[in-house]
């Protein structure tokens, strides 16, 4: 099954690279596609992985749209800068 998650803070291919590599390493996740322009992460996995995937996205700095506010949103944005840089170093812009 495929489901989509609207997320915040995706800015570039580096962000997308980090999201793909970290989520595809999770058990039960088969494939990840990232639409940078729309801020959508498409996940090919069973529906019971959704909570773990959204939790991992939050930890990486890409919270599901509307779930992080105030300090949590600022923290997520800071984490996304780090994830973005790691993704760029790994080879995607």
OpenMM code with the backbone's topology and positions (N, CA, C; nanometers):
from openmm import Vec3, app, unit

residues = "UNK UNK UNK UNK UNK UNK UNK UNK UNK UNK UNK UNK UNK UNK UNK UNK UNK UNK UNK UNK UNK UNK UNK UNK UNK UNK UNK UNK UNK UNK UNK UNK UNK UNK UNK UNK UNK UNK UNK UNK UNK UNK UNK UNK UNK UNK UNK UNK UNK UNK UNK UNK UNK UNK UNK UNK UNK UNK UNK UNK UNK UNK UNK UNK UNK UNK UNK UNK UNK UNK UNK UNK UNK UNK UNK UNK UNK UNK UNK UNK UNK UNK UNK UNK UNK UNK UNK UNK UNK UNK UNK UNK UNK".split()
positions = [
    Vec3(0.0841, -0.1170, 0.0000),
    Vec3(0.0000, 0.0000, 0.0000),
    Vec3(0.0889, 0.1236, 0.0000),
    Vec3(0.0400, 0.2300, -0.0616),
    Vec3(0.1119, 0.3568, -0.0628),
    Vec3(0.0272, 0.4613, 0.0081),
    Vec3(0.0915, 0.5384, 0.0943),
    Vec3(0.0242, 0.6515, 0.1580),
    Vec3(0.1135, 0.7735, 0.1481),
    Vec3(0.0532, 0.8915, 0.1598),
    Vec3(0.1263, 1.0161, 0.1481),
    Vec3(0.1208, 1.0942, 0.2785),
    Vec3(0.2305, 1.1632, 0.3070),
    Vec3(0.2388, 1.2482, 0.4252),
    Vec3(0.2847, 1.3861, 0.3791),
    Vec3(0.2068, 1.4889, 0.4081),
    Vec3(0.2477, 1.6264, 0.3811),
    Vec3(0.3396, 1.6694, 0.4936),
    Vec3(0.4594, 1.7161, 0.4575),
    Vec3(0.5574, 1.7535, 0.5591),
    Vec3(0.6078, 1.8958, 0.5379),
    Vec3(0.6677, 1.9485, 0.6421),
    Vec3(0.7246, 2.0829, 0.6382),
    Vec3(0.8762, 2.0750, 0.6232),
    Vec3(0.9358, 2.1841, 0.5786),
    Vec3(1.0806, 2.2074, 0.5769),
    Vec3(1.1580, 2.1398, 0.4650),
    Vec3(1.0941, 2.0756, 0.3687),
    Vec3(1.1695, 2.0179, 0.2569),
    Vec3(1.2082, 2.1321, 0.1633),
    Vec3(1.3396, 2.1465, 0.1416),
    Vec3(1.3871, 2.2580, 0.0622),
    Vec3(1.4611, 2.2181, -0.0654),
    Vec3(1.5205, 2.0988, -0.0663),
    Vec3(1.6083, 2.0664, -0.1787),
    Vec3(1.6277, 1.9151, -0.1927),
    Vec3(1.7090, 1.8784, -0.2886),
    Vec3(1.7418, 1.7383, -0.3098),
    Vec3(1.8171, 1.6762, -0.1934),
    Vec3(1.8937, 1.7584, -0.1204),
    Vec3(1.9637, 1.7076, -0.0011),
    Vec3(1.8649, 1.6618, 0.1045),
    Vec3(1.7595, 1.7416, 0.1235),
    Vec3(1.6536, 1.7039, 0.2178),
    Vec3(1.5896, 1.5729, 0.1731),
    Vec3(1.5558, 1.5668, 0.0438),
    Vec3(1.4906, 1.4482, -0.0111),
    Vec3(1.5791, 1.3250, 0.0030),
    Vec3(1.7095, 1.3413, -0.0203),
    Vec3(1.8033, 1.2295, -0.0086),
    Vec3(1.8067, 1.1749, 0.1333),
    Vec3(1.8124, 1.2651, 0.2312),
    Vec3(1.8136, 1.2219, 0.3713),
    Vec3(1.6842, 1.1497, 0.4057),
    Vec3(1.5722, 1.2062, 0.3653),
    Vec3(1.4422, 1.1437, 0.3951),
    Vec3(1.4364, 1.0040, 0.3349),
    Vec3(1.4729, 0.9920, 0.2066),
    Vec3(1.4690, 0.8609, 0.1410),
    Vec3(1.5590, 0.7601, 0.2111),
    Vec3(1.6831, 0.7975, 0.2371),
    Vec3(1.7769, 0.7001, 0.2942),
    Vec3(1.7362, 0.6574, 0.4346),
    Vec3(1.6915, 0.7502, 0.5166),
    Vec3(1.6541, 0.7167, 0.6544),
    Vec3(1.5248, 0.6356, 0.6609),
    Vec3(1.4279, 0.6704, 0.5778),
    Vec3(1.3005, 0.5970, 0.5823),
    Vec3(1.3105, 0.4606, 0.5153),
    Vec3(1.3859, 0.4508, 0.4067),
    Vec3(1.3998, 0.3216, 0.3398),
    Vec3(1.4763, 0.2216, 0.4265),
    Vec3(1.5521, 0.2699, 0.5234),
    Vec3(1.6239, 0.1815, 0.6151),
    Vec3(1.5320, 0.1239, 0.7234),
    Vec3(1.4112, 0.1761, 0.7332),
    Vec3(1.3175, 0.1286, 0.8355),
    Vec3(1.2551, -0.0049, 0.7942),
    Vec3(1.2350, -0.0898, 0.8917),
    Vec3(1.1710, -0.2187, 0.8669),
    Vec3(1.0271, -0.1971, 0.8206),
    Vec3(0.9884, -0.2685, 0.7162),
    Vec3(0.8519, -0.2618, 0.6653),
    Vec3(0.8286, -0.1546, 0.5609),
    Vec3(0.9300, -0.0708, 0.5343),
    Vec3(0.9181, 0.0335, 0.4326),
    Vec3(0.9867, -0.0155, 0.3062),
    Vec3(0.9124, -0.0166, 0.1960),
    Vec3(0.9660, -0.0680, 0.0708),
    Vec3(1.0249, 0.0399, -0.0194),
    Vec3(0.9563, 0.1556, -0.0268),
    Vec3(1.0011, 0.2598, -0.1195),
    Vec3(0.9525, 0.3955, -0.0705),
    Vec3(1.0350, 0.4976, -0.0927),
    Vec3(1.0030, 0.6353, -0.0565),
    Vec3(1.0208, 0.7239, -0.1790),
    Vec3(0.9236, 0.8083, -0.2053),
    Vec3(0.9346, 0.9121, -0.3072),
    Vec3(0.9099, 1.0449, -0.2383),
    Vec3(0.9867, 1.1471, -0.2763),
    Vec3(0.9733, 1.2790, -0.2150),
    Vec3(0.9455, 1.3814, -0.3244),
    Vec3(0.8351, 1.4534, -0.3112),
    Vec3(0.8012, 1.5641, -0.4001),
    Vec3(0.8438, 1.6911, -0.3281),
    Vec3(0.9579, 1.7452, -0.3665),
    Vec3(1.0153, 1.8611, -0.2981),
    Vec3(0.9231, 1.9821, -0.3090),
    Vec3(0.8733, 2.0094, -0.4272),
    Vec3(0.7896, 2.1266, -0.4504),
    Vec3(0.6605, 2.1271, -0.3709),
    Vec3(0.5999, 2.0111, -0.3579),
    Vec3(0.4722, 1.9998, -0.2872),
    Vec3(0.4887, 1.9649, -0.1398),
    Vec3(0.6091, 1.9214, -0.1006),
    Vec3(0.6320, 1.8828, 0.0385),
    Vec3(0.5591, 1.7545, 0.0751),
    Vec3(0.5581, 1.6585, -0.0175),
    Vec3(0.4869, 1.5323, 0.0040),
    Vec3(0.5847, 1.4156, 0.0016),
    Vec3(0.5748, 1.3327, 0.1038),
    Vec3(0.6520, 1.2091, 0.1094),
    Vec3(0.5548, 1.0942, 0.0838),
    Vec3(0.5792, 1.0190, -0.0233),
    Vec3(0.4977, 0.9018, -0.0553),
    Vec3(0.5708, 0.7789, -0.0035),
    Vec3(0.4984, 0.6988, 0.0719),
    Vec3(0.5571, 0.5833, 0.1386),
    Vec3(0.4898, 0.4563, 0.0884),
    Vec3(0.5695, 0.3646, 0.0360),
    Vec3(0.5177, 0.2343, -0.0030),
    Vec3(0.5512, 0.1386, 0.1104),
    Vec3(0.4500, 0.1055, 0.1882),
    Vec3(0.4660, 0.0211, 0.3067),
    Vec3(0.3273, -0.0138, 0.3585),
    Vec3(0.3223, -0.0965, 0.4608),
    Vec3(0.1926, -0.1254, 0.5206),
    Vec3(0.1474, -0.0051, 0.6036),
    Vec3(0.0170, 0.0113, 0.6183),
    Vec3(-0.0403, 0.1256, 0.6891),
    Vec3(0.0074, 0.1315, 0.8345),
    Vec3(0.0390, 0.0178, 0.8927),
    Vec3(0.0812, 0.0178, 1.0338),
    Vec3(0.2201, 0.0790, 1.0556),
    Vec3(0.2889, 0.1170, 0.9475),
    Vec3(0.4180, 0.1841, 0.9611),
    Vec3(0.4030, 0.3355, 0.9716),
    Vec3(0.2827, 0.3873, 0.9472),
    Vec3(0.2632, 0.5323, 0.9370),
    Vec3(0.3109, 0.6075, 1.0616),
    Vec3(0.2762, 0.5605, 1.1787),
    Vec3(0.3149, 0.6298, 1.3020),
    Vec3(0.4670, 0.6332, 1.3182),
    Vec3(0.5331, 0.5225, 1.2885),
    Vec3(0.6789, 0.5174, 1.2990),
    Vec3(0.7442, 0.6096, 1.1949),
    Vec3(0.6876, 0.6134, 1.0755),
    Vec3(0.7415, 0.6991, 0.9697),
    Vec3(0.7255, 0.8466, 1.0064),
    Vec3(0.6081, 0.8868, 1.0527),
    Vec3(0.5889, 1.0276, 1.0905),
    Vec3(0.6787, 1.0641, 1.2084),
    Vec3(0.6999, 0.9709, 1.3002),
    Vec3(0.7910, 0.9952, 1.4117),
    Vec3(0.9341, 1.0155, 1.3648),
    Vec3(0.9775, 0.9339, 1.2697),
    Vec3(1.1125, 0.9459, 1.2143),
    Vec3(1.1277, 1.0776, 1.1389),
    Vec3(1.0244, 1.1149, 1.0622),
    Vec3(1.0286, 1.2425, 0.9911),
    Vec3(1.0423, 1.3592, 1.0894),
    Vec3(0.9676, 1.3556, 1.1983),
    Vec3(0.9770, 1.4600, 1.2998),
    Vec3(1.1179, 1.4661, 1.3583),
    Vec3(1.1732, 1.3510, 1.3884),
    Vec3(1.3083, 1.3438, 1.4447),
    Vec3(1.4116, 1.4015, 1.3479),
    Vec3(1.3886, 1.3842, 1.2187),
    Vec3(1.4797, 1.4361, 1.1169),
    Vec3(1.4601, 1.5857, 1.0917),
    Vec3(1.3477, 1.6414, 1.1405),
    Vec3(1.3204, 1.7832, 1.1194),
    Vec3(1.2168, 1.8119, 1.0134),
    Vec3(1.1428, 1.7090, 0.9731),
    Vec3(1.0400, 1.7234, 0.8702),
    Vec3(0.9046, 1.6772, 0.9257),
    Vec3(0.8459, 1.7570, 1.0168),
    Vec3(0.7204, 1.7140, 1.0793),
    Vec3(0.6044, 1.7136, 0.9807),
    Vec3(0.5078, 1.6283, 1.0094),
    Vec3(0.3855, 1.6278, 0.9302),
    Vec3(0.3220, 1.7661, 0.9422),
    Vec3(0.2751, 1.8193, 0.8321),
    Vec3(0.2185, 1.9533, 0.8290),
    Vec3(0.1123, 1.9701, 0.9372),
    Vec3(0.1277, 2.0772, 1.0155),
    Vec3(0.0302, 2.1103, 1.1181),
    Vec3(0.0501, 2.0424, 1.2518),
    Vec3(0.1571, 1.9641, 1.2667),
    Vec3(0.1755, 1.8913, 1.3931),
    Vec3(0.2769, 1.9562, 1.4863),
    Vec3(0.3579, 2.0493, 1.4361),
    Vec3(0.4592, 2.1133, 1.5207),
    Vec3(0.4354, 2.2639, 1.5221),
    Vec3(0.4311, 2.3202, 1.6429),
    Vec3(0.4104, 2.4639, 1.6578),
    Vec3(0.5105, 2.5205, 1.7573),
    Vec3(0.5298, 2.6498, 1.7530),
    Vec3(0.6148, 2.7176, 1.8492),
    Vec3(0.7563, 2.6648, 1.8517),
    Vec3(0.8033, 2.6331, 1.9706),
    Vec3(0.9408, 2.5856, 1.9879),
    Vec3(0.9630, 2.4538, 1.9146),
    Vec3(0.8632, 2.3683, 1.9135),
    Vec3(0.8764, 2.2405, 1.8422),
    Vec3(0.8985, 2.2642, 1.6927),
    Vec3(0.8293, 2.3623, 1.6364),
    Vec3(0.8463, 2.3941, 1.4941),
    Vec3(0.9852, 2.4512, 1.4684),
    Vec3(1.0324, 2.5386, 1.5577),
    Vec3(1.1665, 2.5963, 1.5431),
    Vec3(1.2736, 2.4879, 1.5545),
    Vec3(1.2543, 2.3963, 1.6469),
    Vec3(1.3477, 2.2853, 1.6638),
    Vec3(1.3498, 2.1973, 1.5385),
    Vec3(1.2319, 2.1693, 1.4838),
    Vec3(1.2230, 2.0872, 1.3629),
    Vec3(1.2946, 2.1559, 1.2470),
    Vec3(1.2770, 2.2865, 1.2355),
    Vec3(1.3420, 2.3598, 1.1273),
    Vec3(1.4937, 2.3520, 1.1407),
    Vec3(1.5450, 2.3661, 1.2618),
    Vec3(1.6895, 2.3561, 1.2850),
    Vec3(1.7403, 2.2164, 1.2489),
    Vec3(1.6660, 2.1131, 1.2890),
    Vec3(1.7058, 1.9760, 1.2562),
    Vec3(1.7046, 1.9531, 1.1063),
    Vec3(1.6091, 2.0154, 1.0364),
    Vec3(1.6006, 1.9956, 0.8920),
    Vec3(1.7226, 2.0542, 0.8214),
    Vec3(1.7801, 2.1638, 0.8742),
    Vec3(1.9017, 2.2196, 0.8149),
    Vec3(2.0151, 2.1188, 0.8225),
    Vec3(2.0272, 2.0497, 0.9343),
    Vec3(2.1307, 1.9475, 0.9511),
    Vec3(2.1047, 1.8315, 0.8558),
    Vec3(1.9796, 1.7846, 0.8504),
    Vec3(1.9447, 1.6744, 0.7601),
    Vec3(1.9720, 1.7121, 0.6154),
    Vec3(1.9411, 1.8350, 0.5802),
    Vec3(1.9649, 1.8857, 0.4453),
    Vec3(2.1143, 1.8794, 0.4127),
    Vec3(2.1969, 1.9279, 0.5043),
    Vec3(2.3420, 1.9277, 0.4834),
    Vec3(2.3958, 1.7857, 0.4685),
    Vec3(2.3482, 1.6947, 0.5517),
    Vec3(2.3907, 1.5550, 0.5434),
    Vec3(2.3518, 1.4971, 0.4072),
    Vec3(2.2310, 1.5271, 0.3627),
    Vec3(2.1856, 1.4788, 0.2316),
    Vec3(2.2707, 1.5325, 0.1181),
    Vec3(2.3106, 1.6574, 0.1279),
    Vec3(2.3949, 1.7170, 0.0232),
    Vec3(2.5335, 1.6521, 0.0205),
    Vec3(2.5872, 1.6264, 0.1384),
    Vec3(2.7178, 1.5611, 0.1482),
    Vec3(2.7112, 1.4203, 0.0892),
    Vec3(2.5949, 1.3562, 0.1054),
    Vec3(2.5768, 1.2199, 0.0550),
    Vec3(2.5637, 1.2147, -0.0956),
    Vec3(2.5527, 1.3318, -0.1591),
    Vec3(2.5560, 1.3300, -0.3048),
    Vec3(2.4383, 1.3892, -0.3789),
    Vec3(2.3362, 1.4413, -0.3141),
    Vec3(2.2263, 1.5025, -0.3868),
    Vec3(2.2149, 1.6484, -0.3491),
    Vec3(2.1818, 1.7309, -0.4485),
    Vec3(2.1633, 1.8745, -0.4225),
    Vec3(2.0184, 1.9083, -0.4141),
] * unit.nanometer
topology = app.Topology()
chain = topology.addChain("A")
for resn in residues:
    res = topology.addResidue(resn, chain)
    for name in ("N", "CA", "C"):
        topology.addAtom(name, app.Element.getBySymbol(name[0]), res)
